[in-house]
């Protein structure tokens, strides 16, 4: 329940606040991705995949939608599963998932012939968004995993 609320709050903050702030170089951090990764780190692969799927469906139906329904549901479900399985430690897992998500979204967009997936987007917009997401990640991961013991031994 709390995991779903945290992802819903991240989605609302993304749509209401973050997407409206003009940041340098035109990118923005992905708070929903970080919330899904944080929940998956705390609860495991199955919970991460399920919550990622439903968070992706919410993103798919939130305005303005310019893509097919289910595109981000697939991406976030896969990222939630990968984050829940872990990749050596929490920091490594977060970095891997933040790098994996936009590339996977671009791959799925390319497979369905999304006109927004271009080489200019991949070389200009994606790196900026990845950097912004990594800069915000300690705060969002801490907020979503607060009060829960980590599954990783450090």
C-alpha positions in Angstrom: 0.0 0.0 0.0 2.7 2.5 1.0 4.8 1.5 -2.1 1.9 2.3 -4.4 1.3 5.6 -2.6 4.9 6.5 -3.0 4.9 5.8 -6.7 1.6 7.7 -7.1 3.2 10.7 -5.3 6.2 10.5 -7.5 4.0 10.4 -10.6 2.0 13.5 -9.4 5.2 15.3 -8.6 6.6 14.4 -12.0 3.6 15.7 -13.9 2.7 18.7 -11.7 6.2 20.0 -10.8 9.2 18.5 -12.6 7.9 18.5 -16.2 7.0 22.2 -15.9 10.4 23.4 -14.6 12.7 24.5 -17.5 16.0 22.9 -16.7 19.2 23.6 -18.6 19.7 21.4 -21.7 16.0 20.6 -21.8 15.9 17.3 -19.8 14.2 16.3 -16.6 14.6 13.6 -14.0 12.4 10.6 -14.0 10.9 10.4 -10.5 8.6 7.5 -11.2 11.5 5.4 -12.5 13.4 6.1 -9.2 10.3 5.3 -7.1 9.9 2.0 -8.8 13.6 1.2 -8.4 13.4 2.2 -4.7 10.4 0.0 -4.0 12.0 -2.9 -5.9 15.2 -2.6 -3.9 13.2 -2.8 -0.7 10.6 -5.4 -1.6 12.1 -7.7 -4.3 11.8 -8.5 -8.0 8.1 -9.6 -8.1 6.8 -6.5 -6.2 9.1 -4.3 -8.4 7.8 -5.8 -11.6 4.1 -5.5 -10.6 4.4 -2.0 -9.3 6.5 -1.0 -12.3 3.8 -2.4 -14.6 1.0 -0.4 -12.9 3.1 2.8 -12.6 3.9 2.4 -16.4 0.2 2.1 -17.1 -0.5 5.3 -15.2 2.2 7.1 -17.2 0.8 5.7 -20.4 -2.7 7.2 -19.7 -1.5 10.5 -18.1 -1.8 13.5 -20.4 -0.1 14.4 -22.7 0.2 10.9 -24.1 2.0 10.6 -27.5 2.8 6.9 -27.4 1.0 3.5 -27.4 -0.7 2.2 -24.3 1.6 -0.3 -22.5 4.9 1.0 -23.8 6.1 2.4 -20.5 4.3 -0.4 -18.6 6.6 -2.9 -20.2 9.7 -0.8 -19.6 9.0 -0.1 -16.0 7.9 -3.7 -15.3 11.2 -4.9 -16.7 13.2 -2.3 -14.8 11.4 -3.1 -11.6 12.2 -6.7 -12.0 15.9 -6.0 -12.7 16.1 -3.6 -9.7 14.5 -6.2 -7.4 17.0 -8.8 -8.5 19.9 -6.5 -7.8 23.2 -5.9 -9.6 25.8 -6.2 -6.9 24.6 -3.5 -4.6 22.0 -0.7 -4.3 24.2 2.0 -6.0 25.1 -0.2 -8.9 21.5 -1.3 -9.3 20.2 2.3 -9.3 22.8 3.4 -11.9 22.1 0.3 -14.1 18.3 0.9 -14.0 18.7 4.6 -14.7 20.8 3.8 -17.8 18.7 0.8 -18.8 15.2 2.5 -18.8 15.7 5.2 -21.5 17.6 2.8 -23.7 14.9 0.1 -23.3 12.1 2.7 -23.9 14.0 3.9 -27.1 14.3 0.2 -28.2 10.6 -0.4 -27.7 9.8 2.9 -29.4 12.0 1.9 -32.4 10.3 -1.5 -32.7 6.9 0.1 -32.9 8.1 2.9 -35.2 7.7 5.8 -32.8 8.6 8.9 -34.7 10.0 10.5 -31.5 12.8 8.0 -31.4 15.6 9.5 -33.4 19.4 9.6 -33.2 19.3 13.2 -32.1 17.0 12.3 -29.2 19.3 9.4 -28.2 22.4 11.5 -28.3 21.0 14.8 -27.0 18.0 14.3 -24.8 18.6 10.9 -23.2 22.1 11.7 -21.6 20.8 14.9 -20.1 17.8 13.1 -18.6 20.0 10.3 -17.3 22.3 12.8 -15.5 19.3 14.7 -14.0 17.8 11.4 -12.8 21.1 10.3 -11.3 21.5 13.6 -9.5 18.0 13.3 -7.9 18.3 9.5 -7.2 19.7 9.7 -3.7 16.8 11.7 -2.4 14.0 9.7 -4.1 15.6 6.3 -3.3 16.0 7.3 0.3 12.4 8.5 0.5 11.0 5.2 -1.0 13.2 2.9 1.1 13.1 4.8 4.3 12.1 2.6 7.3 12.8 -0.7 5.5 15.9 -2.8 5.8 17.9 -3.2 2.7 18.0 -6.7 1.1 21.7 -6.1 0.3 24.6 -6.7 2.6 27.0 -3.8 2.7 
